[in-house]
Amino acid sequence: MDLIVTTAQQTVPSIIQQAKAIADKLAVPFIPRDNYSVAALKEKYAISELIVATTTGPVVHTATGEYFFHLSMAELRIKNLLNGNHDHMVTAMGLRSGMSVLDCTLGLATDAIVASFVIGENGVIIGLESSPVIALITGYGLQNFTVDSEPYITSALRHVKVKNVNYSEQLEALADGSFDVVYFDPMFRAPILKSSNVNPIRTLANMQPLTPEVISQACRVARQKVVVKEAAGSSEFSRLGMHTIVGGKYSRINYGIIDCKPQLAGGGQP
């Protein structure tokens, strides 16, 4: 792995230990900072990415920017739901309290946090992330980030469980009807480059396109729906056999839906 782990310039023993633990988990070298800049460390060790352990959590520096855990649009979307407003993802999934969701492409976890809020403490949400670095940073944030003024958001964060695994392998291992909804938010074939939240981790993410075989496995695992998020007007929906599309009239994002209930009625578990 073309990666090292270090600490912030001003550090304390606990952060050094955190950095060493991260390095051990990822099986990459820990390098003392020694007053080097991030750019100097990249040049010295001929690397394109490094993780910096800080008092507020790990930060990954890539060739296109830096990523650390933050709520992105999740907080605003949850507040909009509380105010009675519409969320296209929630509608596409048909989410309600107590449901179970498998997010196969966790990434920044923005969608998973919103889903977690809707399904509540009686629901189940598991996020799969194939990148060890993204899984580490997102997992740390979900378990440690706190919104003191809005405990319902903190609760939604804690409820998302992260697994560092490829979705293809996980889907094959799951029994029929294991989750109500299986969700995919793959890296768009035609990226929205203005999406600055995603750009820093684009080089770390799984860039493989979804396949009809994966969608078929997902529909076996889903009791109700398989939902795919893509850029509006994307040809991916038709390629994957998704003919029900929802999204805002002026939105850059659409959701393709496959209703899996008829398939389960033919022999799967209810």
SVG drawing of the C-alpha trace seen along z (x, -y; Angstrom):
<svg xmlns="http://www.w3.org/2000/svg" viewBox="-45 -23 58 44">
<polyline fill="none" stroke="black" stroke-width="0.4" points="0.0,0.0 1.4,-3.4 0.8,-4.9 2.3,-5.9 0.9,-7.1 2.2,-10.0 0.9,-12.6 0.1,-16.3 3.1,-18.6 2.0,-19.4 1.1,-16.1 0.8,-14.2 1.6,-10.5 -2.0,-9.4 -2.0,-10.6 1.3,-8.9 -0.3,-5.7 -3.4,-6.3 -1.1,-6.7 0.8,-3.5 -2.5,-1.6 -3.7,-2.9 -0.5,-1.9 -0.7,1.6 -4.3,2.0 -3.5,1.0 -0.2,2.8 1.7,-0.3 4.7,-2.2 4.4,-4.7 6.7,-7.6 7.4,-10.2 6.6,-13.7 9.9,-15.3 8.7,-18.8 8.3,-17.7 5.5,-19.1 3.0,-16.8 4.4,-17.6 8.0,-17.0 6.9,-13.6 5.3,-12.6 8.4,-13.5 10.8,-11.9 9.0,-8.6 7.8,-8.8 4.1,-8.3 0.9,-9.9 -1.2,-9.4 -0.6,-9.6 -2.8,-9.6 -2.2,-12.2 -3.5,-11.3 -4.9,-14.4 -6.8,-15.2 -10.0,-15.3 -9.4,-12.1 -7.4,-10.7 -7.1,-12.8 -6.0,-11.3 -4.1,-13.5 -4.3,-12.4 -3.1,-13.9 -6.5,-15.7 -7.0,-17.0 -7.6,-15.9 -10.5,-13.9 -11.6,-13.7 -14.9,-12.7 -17.6,-15.3 -21.4,-15.3 -21.5,-16.7 -25.2,-17.1 -26.5,-14.6 -27.2,-17.1 -29.2,-19.4 -31.1,-16.5 -32.1,-15.2 -33.3,-18.6 -35.3,-18.9 -37.0,-15.6 -37.8,-16.8 -39.4,-19.9 -41.6,-17.6 -39.6,-18.1 -39.0,-15.4 -35.8,-13.4 -35.6,-11.5 -33.3,-8.8 -35.7,-8.0 -38.6,-7.9 -36.7,-5.6 -35.8,-3.2 -39.3,-3.4 -37.7,-3.8 -39.6,-3.7 -38.8,-2.9 -37.5,0.6 -36.3,1.5 -32.9,3.1 -30.6,1.5 -27.4,2.8 -25.4,-0.1 -22.9,1.6 -20.9,-1.5 -20.6,-3.3 -17.9,-5.9 -18.5,-9.2 -21.6,-7.6 -23.8,-10.6 -26.7,-8.5 -26.2,-5.9 -26.5,-8.5 -29.8,-9.8 -31.1,-6.2 -30.0,-5.4 -32.0,-8.4 -35.2,-7.3 -35.1,-3.6 -34.3,-4.5 -32.9,-2.4 -35.1,0.6 -33.7,0.7 -30.4,2.2 -28.0,0.5 -24.7,2.0 -22.3,0.1 -19.8,2.0 -16.6,0.2 -13.9,1.9 -11.2,-0.7 -9.4,-0.1 -8.5,-3.8 -12.0,-5.1 -13.5,-2.4 -11.1,-3.4 -11.7,-7.2 -15.5,-6.9 -15.7,-4.2 -13.8,-6.4 -16.1,-9.3 -19.3,-7.3 -18.1,-6.1 -16.5,-9.3 -18.1,-12.3 -20.6,-14.0 -23.3,-16.6 -24.0,-17.8 -26.9,-20.1 -28.6,-17.3 -28.3,-14.0 -30.6,-12.3 -27.8,-12.9 -25.2,-11.4 -27.5,-8.4 -27.8,-8.0 -24.1,-8.0 -23.5,-5.3 -26.1,-3.1 -24.2,-2.6 -22.0,0.5 -19.0,0.5 -17.5,3.6 -14.3,3.3 -15.3,5.8 -16.1,5.8 -19.8,5.8 -19.6,8.7 -18.1,11.0 -20.5,10.0 -23.6,10.3 -22.7,13.8 -22.3,14.8 -25.7,13.5 -28.8,15.5 -31.9,14.7 -34.0,11.8 -31.3,10.8 -32.2,7.1 -35.2,5.0 -33.2,2.7 -29.9,3.1 -28.4,-0.3 -25.6,-1.3 -24.0,-4.7 -21.1,-3.8 -18.5,-6.3 -20.4,-7.9 -19.2,-6.9 -19.4,-10.6 -18.3,-12.3 -19.8,-15.5 -16.5,-17.2 -18.0,-20.0 -18.6,-17.4 -15.6,-18.5 -16.5,-16.1 -15.8,-13.1 -12.8,-14.3 -10.1,-13.8 -11.0,-10.1 -11.6,-9.3 -8.2,-7.7 -8.9,-5.5 -12.4,-4.4 -13.6,-1.3 -14.1,-2.5 -15.5,0.8 -18.9,0.3 -21.9,2.3 -22.8,5.4 -26.1,7.0 -24.8,10.0 -24.3,7.9 -27.7,6.4 -29.2,9.9 -27.4,11.0 -28.6,7.8 -32.2,8.6 -31.8,12.0 -30.6,10.5 -33.2,7.7 -36.7,8.5 -38.1,5.3 -35.9,3.1 -32.6,2.6 -31.8,-1.1 -28.9,-2.6 -27.9,-6.2 -26.5,-7.7 -26.2,-11.0 -29.4,-12.1 -29.7,-10.9 -27.1,-8.2 -27.2,-5.2 -26.3,-3.0 -29.9,-2.6 -30.9,-0.9 -27.7,1.1 -28.5,2.5 -32.2,3.2 -33.6,0.5 -36.7,-1.2 -38.2,-2.9 -36.3,-6.1 -37.1,-8.8 -35.5,-12.1 -36.1,-15.8 -37.0,-17.5 -33.9,-19.8 -31.7,-17.4 -28.4,-16.2 -29.1,-12.9 -31.5,-10.1 -32.3,-6.8 -33.0,-3.6 -35.3,-1.1 -35.9,2.6 -38.9,4.0 -37.7,7.4 -40.9,8.6 -42.2,10.5 -39.0,12.4 -39.0,13.4 -42.6,14.6 -41.4,17.1 -39.2,19.0 -37.2,16.7 -37.7,16.1 -40.2,13.5"/>
</svg>
